[in-house]
């Protein structure tokens, strides 16, 4: 066995834990590549969209959440920097034609909200104001906050989101491909334990 074969023997393929969606049920406002990405993410269940700026991550995140709620009920949570929450609200209403997502600051506001898709910021989750396990689906926008393994945000999010059935990560393509960063995303999504990945490959 040469070294390349040795490395290939260590590759772990992420299993699909989601469902197959009828492409005709995906919002027609999505461009072809966006619809494909959403269908792929729903089939995988816990997936990452590494897309450059301008490819429409926002509408894909909303559609991912919408499709999960449509099939299973419950609620979805989009976690994003405060500065972009208006973009999610605008795209949901004006592009996709869905109900207005509601920004929430704590679980009391979550329970009082009428909308099925809610929005909050990273600090609210990290500091314990919002409990992710309450939600059927979650999406992390600008998820590069997970890059640093030792950070409070990463360690907190790994545990808080572990029982969420459908998880999406959306961020610009890691460039250059930083392996440790990709491993952190894999750990958050439940594809492979971070410690196991580091010892397996490095």
C-alpha positions as CSV (number, residue, x, y, z in Angstrom):
1,X,0.0,0.0,0.0
2,X,1.4,3.4,-1.0
3,X,0.9,6.5,1.0
4,X,-2.1,7.7,-1.1
5,X,-3.9,4.4,-0.7
6,X,-3.2,4.6,3.0
7,X,-4.8,8.1,3.2
8,X,-7.8,6.9,1.1
9,X,-8.4,4.1,3.6
10,X,-8.9,6.6,6.3
11,X,-11.6,8.7,4.4
12,X,-14.9,8.7,6.1
13,X,-17.9,9.4,3.9
14,X,-20.6,11.4,5.5
15,X,-23.9,9.5,5.7
16,X,-27.2,11.0,4.6
17,X,-29.6,11.6,7.5
18,X,-32.1,13.8,5.7
19,X,-34.8,13.3,3.1
20,X,-35.2,13.6,-0.7
21,X,-37.3,16.6,-1.7
22,X,-39.3,16.8,-4.9
23,X,-37.5,19.4,-6.9
24,X,-40.8,20.8,-8.1
25,X,-41.6,21.8,-4.5
26,X,-38.5,24.0,-4.2
27,X,-39.3,27.7,-4.5
28,X,-39.2,28.7,-8.2
29,X,-37.4,31.9,-7.2
30,X,-34.3,29.9,-6.6
31,X,-31.8,29.7,-9.4
32,X,-30.9,26.3,-10.7
33,X,-27.6,26.0,-8.7
34,X,-29.4,27.2,-5.5
35,X,-32.2,24.6,-5.9
36,X,-29.6,21.9,-6.4
37,X,-27.7,22.9,-3.3
38,X,-30.8,23.0,-1.1
39,X,-31.9,19.5,-2.4
40,X,-28.4,18.2,-1.7
41,X,-28.4,19.7,1.8
42,X,-31.8,18.4,2.7
43,X,-30.8,14.9,1.6
44,X,-27.7,15.0,3.7
45,X,-29.5,16.5,6.7
46,X,-26.4,18.2,8.2
47,X,-24.4,19.9,5.5
48,X,-22.3,22.9,4.7
49,X,-22.7,25.4,1.8
50,X,-19.3,26.9,1.0
51,X,-20.2,29.5,-1.5
52,X,-18.6,32.8,-2.6
53,X,-20.3,36.1,-2.1
54,X,-23.2,36.7,-4.5
55,X,-24.2,33.0,-5.0
56,X,-27.3,33.5,-2.9
57,X,-26.6,31.7,0.4
58,X,-29.4,33.7,2.2
59,X,-32.3,32.3,0.0
60,X,-30.8,28.8,0.2
61,X,-30.7,28.9,4.0
62,X,-34.3,30.2,4.2
63,X,-35.5,27.5,1.7
64,X,-33.6,24.8,3.6
65,X,-35.4,25.8,6.8
66,X,-38.8,26.2,5.0
67,X,-38.6,22.7,3.5
68,X,-37.7,21.0,6.8
69,X,-40.6,22.8,8.7
70,X,-43.0,22.0,5.8
71,X,-42.2,18.3,6.1
72,X,-41.8,17.8,9.9
73,X,-43.4,20.9,11.5
74,X,-41.7,22.6,14.4
75,X,-39.6,25.7,14.0
76,X,-36.3,26.7,12.4
77,X,-33.6,29.1,13.6
78,X,-31.2,31.1,11.5
79,X,-28.2,32.4,13.5
80,X,-26.5,35.3,11.8
81,X,-24.5,38.5,12.5
82,X,-26.9,41.3,13.5
83,X,-25.9,43.4,10.5
84,X,-27.5,40.9,8.0
85,X,-30.8,40.0,9.7
86,X,-32.6,42.5,7.5
87,X,-31.3,40.7,4.4
88,X,-33.0,37.5,5.6
89,X,-36.2,39.3,6.3
90,X,-36.2,41.0,2.9
91,X,-35.3,37.9,0.9
92,X,-37.9,35.8,2.7
93,X,-40.7,38.2,2.0
94,X,-39.7,39.9,-1.3
95,X,-37.9,37.1,-3.2
96,X,-39.4,33.8,-1.8
97,X,-42.8,35.1,-0.8
98,X,-42.8,33.6,2.6
99,X,-43.9,34.9,6.0
100,X,-41.6,37.4,7.7
101,X,-39.0,35.7,9.9
102,X,-39.0,37.2,13.4
103,X,-35.9,38.3,15.3
104,X,-35.8,36.8,18.8
105,X,-33.6,37.5,21.8
106,X,-34.6,34.8,24.3
107,X,-36.8,31.7,24.6
108,X,-39.7,33.7,25.9
109,X,-39.8,35.6,22.6
110,X,-39.3,32.3,20.7
111,X,-42.4,30.8,22.3
112,X,-44.4,34.0,21.8
113,X,-43.5,34.4,18.1
114,X,-46.0,33.4,15.5
115,X,-43.5,32.8,12.7
116,X,-42.0,29.3,12.0
117,X,-38.6,30.7,10.9
118,X,-36.8,32.8,13.6
119,X,-33.6,34.8,13.5
120,X,-31.1,35.5,16.3
121,X,-27.5,36.5,16.6
122,X,-24.5,34.4,17.7
123,X,-24.1,36.1,21.1
124,X,-27.7,35.2,22.1
125,X,-27.0,31.5,21.5
126,X,-23.5,31.5,22.9
127,X,-24.6,33.2,26.1
128,X,-27.5,30.8,26.7
129,X,-30.5,33.1,25.8
130,X,-31.6,30.8,23.0
131,X,-31.7,27.0,23.2
132,X,-31.0,25.5,19.8
133,X,-32.3,22.0,20.8
134,X,-35.8,23.5,20.7
135,X,-35.6,23.7,16.9
136,X,-36.1,21.2,14.1
137,X,-33.7,23.0,11.8
138,X,-30.9,25.5,12.2
139,X,-28.7,27.4,9.9
140,X,-25.5,29.3,10.8
141,X,-24.9,32.2,8.4
142,X,-21.3,33.5,8.2
143,X,-20.3,30.4,10.0
144,X,-16.6,31.2,10.0
145,X,-17.0,31.9,13.7
146,X,-16.5,28.1,14.0
147,X,-13.0,28.3,12.6
148,X,-11.2,28.6,15.9
149,X,-11.3,25.3,17.7
150,X,-10.4,26.7,21.1
151,X,-12.9,29.6,20.9
152,X,-15.8,29.9,23.4
153,X,-18.2,30.1,20.4
154,X,-17.0,26.8,18.9
155,X,-16.9,24.8,22.1
156,X,-20.3,26.1,23.1
157,X,-22.0,25.6,19.7
158,X,-20.6,22.0,19.4
159,X,-22.6,21.0,22.5
160,X,-25.7,23.2,22.1
161,X,-26.5,22.1,18.5
162,X,-25.6,18.4,18.8
163,X,-29.3,17.3,19.0
164,X,-30.6,19.5,16.2
165,X,-31.9,17.1,13.5
166,X,-31.2,19.4,10.5
167,X,-28.2,21.6,10.5
168,X,-26.8,23.9,7.8
169,X,-23.6,25.9,7.7
170,X,-23.3,28.7,5.2
171,X,-20.1,30.6,4.6
172,X,-17.6,31.6,1.9
173,X,-15.5,28.8,0.6
174,X,-12.5,28.2,2.9
175,X,-9.6,29.5,0.8
176,X,-7.0,28.3,0.7
177,X,-8.5,24.9,1.9
178,X,-7.6,25.0,5.5
179,X,-7.9,21.5,6.7
180,X,-8.4,22.3,10.4
181,X,-11.1,24.7,9.5
182,X,-12.9,22.1,7.5
183,X,-12.5,19.6,10.3
184,X,-14.2,22.1,12.7
185,X,-17.2,22.3,10.4
186,X,-17.3,18.5,10.2
187,X,-17.2,18.3,13.9
188,X,-20.1,20.7,14.3
189,X,-22.2,18.9,11.7
190,X,-21.6,15.5,13.2
191,X,-19.7,14.2,10.2
192,X,-16.6,13.3,12.2
193,X,-15.3,14.1,15.7
194,X,-12.7,16.8,15.5
195,X,-10.2,15.0,17.7
196,X,-10.7,11.7,15.8
197,X,-10.1,13.6,12.5
198,X,-6.9,15.3,13.7
199,X,-5.4,12.0,15.0
200,X,-6.5,10.1,11.9
201,X,-5.0,12.5,9.3
202,X,-2.4,14.5,11.2
